[in-house]
Amino acid sequence: MGSEPKLTELRTGEISPELSSVTQDQYSDTSKLEREKFEFDKAIRTSEIELKQSEAVRLADELELKKRDALRSRWTNPFIVAIIGALLVGLGNVAVSAFNGYSQRSPRR
């Protein structure tokens, strides 16, 4: 019954010293609890931000790797290799034909 407000306290709005200390303790406990909640939430959000930053770095690295792979695969594509090979064979045939034509036209010794 000591913690219940007295009738005179209700009329005047004054708080007795016993209630004042209880109120301060409750306020202090609530303040500590709110501070702990804030610190916990801050730690969670900080870790989420760090996780998102590392994910962004990973995605940027993956994109760079895919770009390099796309450039390399453009030249190692079997179709492109076949075209380049055919061009080289064709140029070789042109050179051999030109050499044969030159050899046939030149006077023999």
Z-matrix of the N, CA and C atoms (Angstrom, degrees):
N
C 1 1.441
C 2 1.510 1 111.73
N 3 1.334 2 117.64 1 -14.52
C 4 1.448 3 120.36 2 -177.14
C 5 1.519 4 112.31 3 -70.86
N 6 1.328 5 118.18 4 -22.81
C 7 1.458 6 120.05 5 -176.55
C 8 1.521 7 112.10 6 -91.16
N 9 1.336 8 117.61 7 -7.72
C 10 1.466 9 119.90 8 178.11
C 11 1.525 10 109.39 9 -80.06
N 12 1.326 11 117.96 10 140.52
C 13 1.457 12 120.30 11 179.57
C 14 1.530 13 110.60 12 -67.02
N 15 1.309 14 115.59 13 142.67
C 16 1.465 15 120.65 14 178.11
C 17 1.517 16 108.34 15 -82.35
N 18 1.307 17 115.21 16 161.48
C 19 1.452 18 120.78 17 -177.90
C 20 1.524 19 111.33 18 -59.32
N 21 1.328 20 118.00 19 -37.29
C 22 1.461 21 120.72 20 -179.32
C 23 1.528 22 110.64 21 -68.87
N 24 1.313 23 117.67 22 -32.76
C 25 1.459 24 121.12 23 179.00
C 26 1.517 25 110.56 24 -66.92
N 27 1.339 26 115.59 25 -36.62
C 28 1.457 27 119.26 26 179.19
C 29 1.523 28 111.17 27 -67.51
N 30 1.331 29 116.97 28 -35.92
C 31 1.463 30 119.99 29 -177.94
C 32 1.522 31 112.01 30 -74.70
N 33 1.318 32 117.45 31 -42.06
C 34 1.464 33 120.45 32 -174.44
C 35 1.524 34 112.86 33 -89.62
N 36 1.307 35 118.23 34 -20.30
C 37 1.461 36 121.42 35 -178.62
C 38 1.514 37 112.85 36 83.04
N 39 1.314 38 117.94 37 5.25
C 40 1.452 39 121.15 38 177.82
C 41 1.521 40 109.60 39 -85.47
N 42 1.321 41 115.44 40 149.45
C 43 1.464 42 120.11 41 179.85
C 44 1.516 43 107.82 42 -110.74
N 45 1.322 44 115.34 43 134.07
C 46 1.451 45 119.96 44 179.24
C 47 1.524 46 109.43 45 -69.50
N 48 1.330 47 117.89 46 156.88
C 49 1.466 48 121.28 47 -179.47
C 50 1.521 49 113.45 48 -57.70
N 51 1.360 50 116.23 49 -35.30
C 52 1.465 51 117.92 50 178.86
C 53 1.526 52 110.80 51 -63.56
N 54 1.323 53 116.75 52 -43.95
C 55 1.458 54 121.26 53 179.66
C 56 1.521 55 110.74 54 -70.14
N 57 1.306 56 116.22 55 -33.32
C 58 1.463 57 120.42 56 -179.53
C 59 1.518 58 110.66 57 -63.47
N 60 1.327 59 117.51 58 -43.02
C 61 1.458 60 120.51 59 179.80
C 62 1.525 61 110.51 60 -68.16
N 63 1.326 62 118.06 61 -37.59
C 64 1.465 63 121.40 62 177.79
C 65 1.530 64 109.13 63 -64.90
N 66 1.313 65 116.36 64 -43.03
C 67 1.459 66 120.62 65 -179.40
C 68 1.528 67 110.39 66 -64.34
N 69 1.335 68 117.71 67 -41.86
C 70 1.462 69 121.05 68 178.69
C 71 1.523 70 111.15 69 -64.90
N 72 1.346 71 116.28 70 -40.84
C 73 1.463 72 119.81 71 178.08
C 74 1.522 73 110.90 72 -63.94
N 75 1.341 74 115.55 73 -43.27
C 76 1.459 75 119.08 74 178.32
C 77 1.523 76 109.96 75 -63.49
N 78 1.326 77 117.32 76 -42.12
C 79 1.457 78 121.43 77 179.31
C 80 1.522 79 110.14 78 -63.67
N 81 1.330 80 116.16 79 -42.29
C 82 1.458 81 120.74 80 179.81
C 83 1.529 82 110.37 81 -64.33
N 84 1.339 83 116.75 82 -44.19
C 85 1.463 84 120.81 83 178.13
C 86 1.527 85 110.74 84 -63.60
N 87 1.325 86 116.00 85 -43.07
C 88 1.464 87 120.29 86 179.07
C 89 1.517 88 110.09 87 -64.18
N 90 1.321 89 116.25 88 -41.40
C 91 1.460 90 120.16 89 179.53
C 92 1.528 91 110.74 90 -63.57
N 93 1.323 92 116.52 91 -42.95
C 94 1.465 93 120.36 92 178.22
C 95 1.525 94 110.62 93 -63.37
N 96 1.323 95 115.92 94 -42.69
C 97 1.452 96 120.67 95 179.63
C 98 1.531 97 110.77 96 -63.37
N 99 1.325 98 116.07 97 -44.38
C 100 1.468 99 119.79 98 177.94
C 101 1.521 100 111.10 99 -63.17
N 102 1.322 101 117.28 100 -38.46
C 103 1.460 102 121.40 101 178.62
C 104 1.534 103 110.42 102 -65.44
N 105 1.341 104 116.40 103 -42.58
C 106 1.459 105 120.21 104 177.62
C 107 1.529 106 111.08 105 -63.53
N 108 1.344 107 116.28 106 -41.13
C 109 1.461 108 119.84 107 176.86
C 110 1.527 109 110.32 108 -61.55
N 111 1.320 110 116.03 109 -43.21
C 112 1.467 111 120.95 110 179.98
C 113 1.525 112 110.61 111 -62.69
N 114 1.324 113 117.10 112 -46.37
C 115 1.467 114 120.70 113 -179.08
C 116 1.535 115 110.92 114 -64.22
N 117 1.334 116 116.68 115 -40.07
C 118 1.455 117 120.66 116 178.46
C 119 1.526 118 110.63 117 -64.42
N 120 1.334 119 116.28 118 -45.99
C 121 1.464 120 121.10 119 178.55
C 122 1.525 121 110.71 120 -62.99
N 123 1.321 122 116.23 121 -39.21
C 124 1.468 123 120.74 122 178.48
C 125 1.530 124 110.46 123 -63.65
N 126 1.319 125 116.70 124 -42.86
C 127 1.470 126 120.75 125 179.35
C 128 1.531 127 110.68 126 -64.42
N 129 1.312 128 117.29 127 -40.83
C 130 1.464 129 120.73 128 178.80
C 131 1.524 130 110.45 129 -64.37
N 132 1.318 131 116.50 130 -46.22
C 133 1.472 132 119.70 131 -179.60
C 134 1.525 133 111.46 132 -65.43
N 135 1.315 134 117.05 133 -37.18
C 136 1.466 135 120.15 134 177.48
C 137 1.521 136 110.37 135 -64.14
N 138 1.314 137 116.69 136 -43.54
C 139 1.466 138 119.13 137 178.90
C 140 1.529 139 111.01 138 -66.67
N 141 1.335 140 117.84 139 -35.10
C 142 1.466 141 120.75 140 176.34
C 143 1.524 142 110.55 141 -64.57
N 144 1.312 143 117.42 142 -41.94
C 145 1.462 144 121.37 143 178.75
C 146 1.522 145 110.10 144 -64.02
N 147 1.324 146 117.25 145 -44.80
C 148 1.463 147 120.51 146 178.66
C 149 1.525 148 110.76 147 -62.22
N 150 1.320 149 116.71 148 -39.77
C 151 1.459 150 121.11 149 178.40
C 152 1.527 151 110.62 150 -63.88
N 153 1.329 152 117.10 151 -43.50
C 154 1.463 153 120.67 152 178.68
C 155 1.519 154 111.18 153 -65.86
N 156 1.324 155 117.39 154 -37.04
C 157 1.466 156 120.01 155 178.13
C 158 1.529 157 110.72 156 -66.13
N 159 1.321 158 116.76 157 -43.29
C 160 1.471 159 118.97 158 178.74
C 161 1.521 160 110.66 159 -66.58
N 162 1.318 161 117.42 160 -34.41
C 163 1.461 162 121.19 161 176.43
C 164 1.530 163 110.59 162 -65.95
N 165 1.335 164 117.07 163 -39.78
C 166 1.460 165 120.44 164 177.96
C 167 1.530 166 110.96 165 -65.18
N 168 1.316 167 117.17 166 -39.61
C 169 1.470 168 120.81 167 177.57
C 170 1.523 169 109.81 168 -64.88
N 171 1.321 170 116.97 169 -42.65
C 172 1.456 171 121.10 170 179.25
C 173 1.527 172 110.96 171 -62.68
N 174 1.330 173 116.59 172 -42.44
C 175 1.460 174 119.53 173 179.50
C 176 1.520 175 111.58 174 -66.71
N 177 1.332 176 117.25 175 -37.38
C 178 1.469 177 120.28 176 177.32
C 179 1.525 178 110.42 177 -64.83
N 180 1.326 179 117.10 178 -42.23
C 181 1.465 180 120.62 179 177.30
C 182 1.530 181 110.92 180 -63.86
N 183 1.321 182 116.21 181 -41.28
C 184 1.459 183 120.51 182 179.28
C 185 1.530 184 110.96 183 -64.39
N 186 1.324 185 116.84 184 -39.36
C 187 1.461 186 120.61 185 177.84
C 188 1.526 187 110.97 186 -64.29
N 189 1.328 188 116.75 187 -42.81
C 190 1.467 189 120.51 188 177.95
C 191 1.527 190 110.54 189 -62.50
N 192 1.313 191 117.31 190 -41.23
C 193 1.456 192 121.57 191 178.10
C 194 1.528 193 111.06 192 -63.11
N 195 1.324 194 116.79 193 -41.87
C 196 1.460 195 120.61 194 178.84
C 197 1.526 196 111.32 195 -66.23
N 198 1.340 197 117.12 196 -36.77
C 199 1.464 198 120.20 197 177.16
C 200 1.524 199 110.48 198 -63.02
N 201 1.340 200 116.63 199 -46.74
C 202 1.463 201 120.11 200 178.91
C 203 1.534 202 111.28 201 -62.86
N 204 1.320 203 115.86 202 -40.45
C 205 1.457 204 120.07 203 179.05
C 206 1.526 205 110.82 204 -65.16
N 207 1.324 206 117.33 205 -39.00
C 208 1.465 207 120.98 206 179.18
C 209 1.528 208 110.68 207 -65.38
N 210 1.336 209 117.30 208 -40.36
C 211 1.461 210 119.96 209 178.02
C 212 1.527 211 111.29 210 -65.74
N 213 1.315 212 116.37 211 -42.14
C 214 1.455 213 120.50 212 179.82
C 215 1.523 214 110.76 213 -68.48
N 216 1.311 215 117.76 214 -42.56
C 217 1.459 216 120.19 215 -177.11
C 218 1.523 217 111.29 216 -70.03
N 219 1.312 218 117.82 217 -21.20
C 220 1.452 219 120.48 218 176.29
C 221 1.530 220 109.97 219 -62.63
N 222 1.336 221 116.14 220 -38.16
C 223 1.462 222 120.02 221 -178.33
C 224 1.521 223 112.90 222 -90.93
N 225 1.294 224 118.80 223 -17.94
C 226 1.467 225 121.21 224 179.03
C 227 1.519 226 112.05 225 -100.17
N 228 1.321 227 116.81 226 5.18
C 229 1.455 228 121.66 227 176.01
C 230 1.538 229 107.90 228 -62.42
N 231 1.321 230 119.67 229 130.50
C 232 1.471 231 121.24 230 -177.37
C 233 1.529 232 113.57 231 -55.58
N 234 1.294 233 117.67 232 -35.65
C 235 1.461 234 120.70 233 179.91
C 236 1.528 235 110.56 234 -65.57
N 237 1.325 236 117.01 235 -44.70
C 238 1.471 237 121.34 236 179.38
C 239 1.527 238 109.97 237 -65.52
N 240 1.332 239 117.20 238 -40.71
C 241 1.468 240 120.89 239 178.75
C 242 1.527 241 109.99 240 -62.78
N 243 1.324 242 117.25 241 -39.80
C 244 1.467 243 121.27 242 179.02
C 245 1.530 244 110.80 243 -65.48
N 246 1.319 245 117.33 244 -41.01
C 247 1.476 246 120.98 245 178.73
C 248 1.527 247 110.05 246 -64.39
N 249 1.321 248 117.17 247 -45.50
C 250 1.473 249 120.59 248 179.79
C 251 1.533 250 109.87 249 -62.95
N 252 1.326 251 116.86 250 -42.04
C 253 1.465 252 120.86 251 177.73
C 254 1.524 253 111.53 252 -61.94
N 255 1.320 254 117.16 253 -42.92
C 256 1.464 255 121.04 254 179.12
C 257 1.526 256 110.85 255 -64.41
N 258 1.342 257 116.50 256 -39.55
C 259 1.470 258 119.46 257 177.39
C 260 1.527 259 111.09 258 -63.22
N 261 1.317 260 117.20 259 -42.47
C 262 1.467 261 120.34 260 179.19
C 263 1.527 262 111.11 261 -65.09
N 264 1.316 263 117.61 262 -41.66
C 265 1.465 264 121.00 263 178.10
C 266 1.526 265 109.68 264 -64.28
N 267 1.332 266 116.84 265 -42.05
C 268 1.469 267 120.88 266 178.43
C 269 1.521 268 111.40 267 -62.24
N 270 1.342 269 116.84 268 -43.37
C 271 1.472 270 120.17 269 178.23
C 272 1.531 271 110.48 270 -64.70
N 273 1.314 272 116.99 271 -37.75
C 274 1.470 273 120.95 272 176.36
C 275 1.518 274 111.49 273 -63.31
N 276 1.315 275 116.71 274 -42.11
C 277 1.468 276 121.01 275 177.90
C 278 1.528 277 110.96 276 -64.12
N 279 1.328 278 117.18 277 -40.05
C 280 1.468 279 120.62 278 177.73
C 281 1.525 280 109.47 279 -62.66
N 282 1.310 281 118.09 280 -42.49
C 283 1.470 282 121.52 281 -179.70
C 284 1.526 283 110.79 282 -65.12
N 285 1.319 284 117.75 283 -43.21
C 286 1.468 285 121.25 284 179.28
C 287 1.524 286 109.82 285 -65.30
N 288 1.323 287 118.05 286 -42.70
C 289 1.460 288 121.19 287 179.18
C 290 1.523 289 110.73 288 -63.38
N 291 1.334 290 116.27 289 -41.81
C 292 1.465 291 119.52 290 179.04
C 293 1.524 292 110.11 291 -64.47
N 294 1.332 293 117.64 292 -42.37
C 295 1.468 294 120.64 293 179.05
C 296 1.528 295 111.38 294 -64.30
N 297 1.337 296 117.34 295 -41.11
C 298 1.468 297 121.43 296 178.37
C 299 1.523 298 110.50 297 -64.62
N 300 1.330 299 116.95 298 -42.60
C 301 1.464 300 119.84 299 178.22
C 302 1.511 301 111.28 300 -63.31
N 303 1.294 302 118.27 301 -40.77
C 304 1.470 303 122.17 302 179.04
C 305 1.521 304 109.78 303 -65.81
N 306 1.331 305 115.81 304 -40.88
C 307 1.473 306 120.14 305 -178.74
C 308 1.533 307 111.30 306 -66.71
N 309 1.310 308 117.45 307 -37.09
C 310 1.450 309 119.87 308 -178.84
C 311 1.535 310 112.22 309 -72.66
N 312 1.314 311 118.43 310 -29.37
C 313 1.447 312 121.88 311 -178.39
C 314 1.525 313 113.01 312 -84.31
N 315 1.256 314 118.49 313 -25.67
C 316 1.457 315 120.02 314 -177.81
C 317 1.518 316 110.22 315 -73.87
N 318 1.328 317 116.43 316 144.89
C 319 1.461 318 119.11 317 179.92
C 320 1.520 319 111.09 318 -66.16
N 321 1.295 320 113.99 319 142.02
C 322 1.471 321 118.08 320 -178.56
C 323 1.487 322 109.07 321 -89.01
N 324 1.232 323 118.50 322 149.67
C 325 1.458 324 123.06 323 -179.33
C 326 1.451 325 112.04 324 -97.39
